[in-house]
Amino acid sequence: MITSKIPKKNINFNLKNKNIIITGGNGFLGRQITDALINEEANVFIIDIKKPKKKTSAKFFYSDITKENNLKKILNFFKKKKIKVDVLINNAAVNYSPKKIKRNSFKLENFPNFLWDKDLNVSLKGSYLCTKIFGSYMSKFNKGIIINVSSDLGIIAPDQRLYENSGFIKPITYSISKHGIIGLTKYTASYWAKKNIRCNAVAPGGIFNNQDNSFVKRINQLIPLGRMAKKNEYNGLFLFLCSDLSSYLTGSVIIADGGRTII
């Protein structure tokens, strides 16, 4: 009888003491990811213009990610403390609430140029600058992980019919920035592959957060699983991408949308 030995573990899920930077870590999705990482005993460093709503063990840098000099100052902290950056999660983005925006403000015909500049600066330029600053630092150690947060709307266009009852239009800048994040991911994965820096993107679908009932009903009809994501339902995916379990994954876009983009 032929028997085979089970190989010893050489790839693991251990995130203990991994140094992980997350931009927008105090936002709705960012808080879920941050808490999940802290539960795995990672050292989490948040970069955000929002202050934490609750006490956390994460170190907080109040900073605008569109300002390169601000990011260089944060990098100097890591250099002076001799802290290696293991993972960068580019999560910060502009995402407007339908309750706060009038429909005509976001019509393509009326879309203000200053909002174009603001939205793309945060959602796209900010991710590029963080990749440039902290990715370059990773490259000196010949190892690192970058995770970019795109969206199901980085794969498909927004269905504006979802917002008809609320008088809202999903702005053009959201689509362009989330599509652009995927381009940044593929470029970075190829560019730093020889430095053993892996870069992947997550394209999550909408998360239930007490949205308008008519909106929830409409979007659920577009999702094969019949529902929006729960607020902590992406945690496992981010933990996987931060760990050595994803060691052969780079340049990929992982779509986690309940199946919305397959039909």
PyMOL commands that set and color helices and strands:
alter all, ss='L'
color gray80, all
select helices_A, chain A and resi 28-39+68-80+98-100+103-106+113-139+152-154+160-163+172-191+193-195+213-220+235-242+244-246+260-262
alter helices_A, ss='H'
color red, helices_A
select strands_A, chain A and resi 19-23+43-48+59-62+87-90+144-149+197-204+253-256
alter strands_A, ss='S'
color yellow, strands_A
deselect
rebuild
show_as cartoon
